[in-house]
Amino acid sequence: MLSPAVKVKKFVLQRHKFLYVWFPVVFYSGIIFYVSSLSTISVPLSGFNFDKAVHIVEYLPFGFLLARALQHTNTNLSGKNLVGLVMVLSLVYGLSDEFHQSFVPGRQAGLLDVLADTIGGWLGGWFYIKVKVIK
């Protein structure tokens, strides 16, 4: 049986690990939310391809951080399952981001943006498993 001091230490370490892996995801999600709440963003070379590339690049770190957090939280996730879950969560967050953006003056929501967000999240998750060599 564990002593109360050991139980407290174990609890603190688990909590620290949780913050260590999930805080970057929450922080980066907040950055995405903040940027999407800006009513005007000057985008050089605006156009279909550039806009979608920005969405992909914006969500790539999100997918990487999300994969890292999920893998540290549930080590039983295989590479394919991890990337699949990251893709679904990127889709859901992308949908919520576009919904939020639809209420911002001067901004508009788009399903192609959600697709680009999902691709960016998927690429971030894929890059994470390649870096970590998760089978």
KAPE-V78590 format. One record per backbone hydrogen bond with DSSP energy under -1.0 kcal/mol. CO is the residue of the C=O (numbers start at 1). NH is the residue of the N-H. Records with the same first field share a line. If there is no record, write none. Layout:
CO = NH, NH
This chain:
3 = 7
4 = 8
5 = 9
6 = 10
7 = 11
8 = 12
9 = 13
10 = 14
11 = 15
12 = 16
13 = 17
14 = 18
15 = 19
16 = 20
17 = 21
18 = 22
19 = 23
22 = 26
23 = 27
24 = 28
25 = 29
26 = 30
27 = 31
28 = 32
29 = 33
30 = 34
31 = 35
32 = 36
35 = 38
47 = 51
48 = 52
49 = 53
50 = 54
51 = 55
52 = 56
53 = 57
54 = 58
55 = 59
56 = 60
59 = 63
60 = 64
61 = 65
62 = 66
63 = 67
64 = 68
65 = 69
66 = 70
67 = 71
68 = 72
69 = 73
70 = 74
74 = 77
78 = 82
79 = 83
80 = 84
81 = 85
82 = 86
83 = 87
84 = 88
85 = 89
86 = 90
87 = 91
88 = 92
89 = 93
90 = 94
91 = 95
92 = 96
93 = 97
94 = 98
95 = 99
96 = 100
97 = 101
98 = 102
100 = 103
101 = 104
104 = 107
110 = 114
111 = 115
112 = 116
113 = 117
114 = 118
115 = 119
116 = 120
117 = 121
118 = 122
119 = 123
120 = 124
121 = 125
122 = 126
123 = 127
124 = 128
125 = 129
126 = 130
127 = 131
128 = 132
129 = 133, 134
